[in-house]
């Protein structure tokens, strides 16, 4: 928990690992009006807070159209000039 100078609790604190393990619990806290400070190795990195109104959310358009990605080639097959299975079998035969 985080305290102000008069020792009042101002916000809950959670480590990232705890937040991952108990996300639903923290979402309920946030929905009920609490803010949660998220820490990584004891260092504050973010604050989880509820959206109070639609004006709190900023939606921006992408800078480029998704179709602009078509010019890029994403190969899933590596370009190698040897047979991996053959090398594996050779290695196993040596043992």
C-alpha positions in Angstrom: 0.0 0.0 0.0 1.1 3.6 -0.6 0.5 6.2 2.1 0.4 9.9 2.1 2.1 12.1 4.8 -0.8 11.8 7.2 -0.5 7.9 7.0 -3.7 7.5 5.0 -3.8 4.7 2.4 -4.0 6.3 -1.0 -3.5 3.3 -3.3 -2.9 -0.4 -3.3 0.4 -1.7 -4.6 1.0 -5.0 -6.5 4.1 -6.6 -8.0 3.7 -7.7 -11.6 3.9 -11.3 -10.6 1.1 -10.9 -8.0 -1.0 -8.9 -10.5 -0.7 -11.7 -13.1 -1.7 -14.3 -10.5 -4.6 -12.4 -9.1 -5.7 -10.2 -12.1 -9.5 -10.7 -11.6 -9.2 -9.5 -8.0 -7.3 -6.4 -9.0 -9.8 -5.7 -11.8 -12.6 -5.8 -9.2 -10.7 -3.4 -7.0 -10.3 -1.0 -9.9 -13.9 -1.3 -10.9 -14.9 -0.4 -7.3 -12.9 2.8 -7.5 -9.4 1.9 -6.2 -6.2 2.6 -8.0 -3.4 0.1 -8.0 0.3 1.0 -8.4 2.1 -1.8 -10.3 5.8 -2.4 -9.4 8.6 -4.3 -11.0 11.2 -5.4 -8.5 9.9 -2.7 -6.1 10.1 0.1 -8.6 6.7 1.7 -9.7 6.1 1.2 -13.4 2.4 1.9 -13.9 -0.9 2.7 -12.3 -4.0 0.6 -13.0 -7.0 2.8 -12.8 -10.6 2.6 -14.0 -12.0 4.4 -17.0 -14.2 7.0 -15.5 -16.0 8.1 -18.7 -15.7 7.7 -22.4 -13.8 11.0 -22.6 -11.0 9.3 -20.6 -10.3 7.0 -23.6 -8.4 8.3 -26.5 -8.7 6.3 -29.7 -6.2 7.1 -32.4 -6.2 5.9 -36.0 -3.2 4.0 -37.2 -0.5 6.0 -38.9 -0.4 3.7 -41.9 -3.0 1.4 -43.4 -2.7 -2.3 -42.5 -2.6 -3.0 -46.2 0.8 -1.2 -46.3 2.3 -4.3 -44.6 1.7 -6.3 -47.8 5.0 -5.0 -49.3 6.9 -6.9 -46.6 7.6 -10.6 -47.0 7.4 -12.7 -43.8 8.9 -16.1 -44.5 8.2 -18.8 -42.0 10.7 -21.2 -43.5 14.4 -20.6 -42.7 16.6 -20.5 -45.8 19.2 -23.2 -45.1 21.2 -25.3 -47.5 21.3 -28.5 -45.6 18.9 -31.2 -44.3 18.4 -30.7 -40.6 16.9 -34.2 -40.2 19.9 -35.8 -42.0 22.3 -33.9 -39.7 20.4 -35.0 -36.6 20.5 -38.7 -37.7 24.2 -38.4 -38.4 24.8 -37.0 -35.0 22.8 -39.7 -33.3 24.7 -42.4 -35.3 28.0 -41.1 -33.8 26.8 -41.7 -30.3 
